[in-house]
Amino acid sequence: MKTITVPTYEQVSPANQAIFDNLKKGLGFVPNLYATFAHSDTALATYLALQNAKSSLSPKAREVRVSTLHCTSKLQGRRDESSTCCQTAGAS
């Protein structure tokens, strides 16, 4: 099975670096899923546009989705270990 690497800030295009900056401001980090989309110059922006489109999900359901991405990224070693979000969400 092929391994997909998660690109660093320096490895992505300037347009994706700007998106990374906005994600860090809004979420406090860049989820691995989003960073992986940044292998493409357009996939990350397209995905985020789709994600932010009108949805039948309630604001609470959207918050849970974002929190899940946050905890998943932390468990993959991308977050500061001092955060307790995953323990709060039931992950360990």
Secondary structure, DSSP 8 states (H G I E B T S, - for coil): --------GGGS-HHHHHHHHHHHHHHSS--HHHHHHTTSTTHHHHHHHHHTS--SS-HHHHHHHHHHHHHHHHHTT-S-TT--HHHHTT--
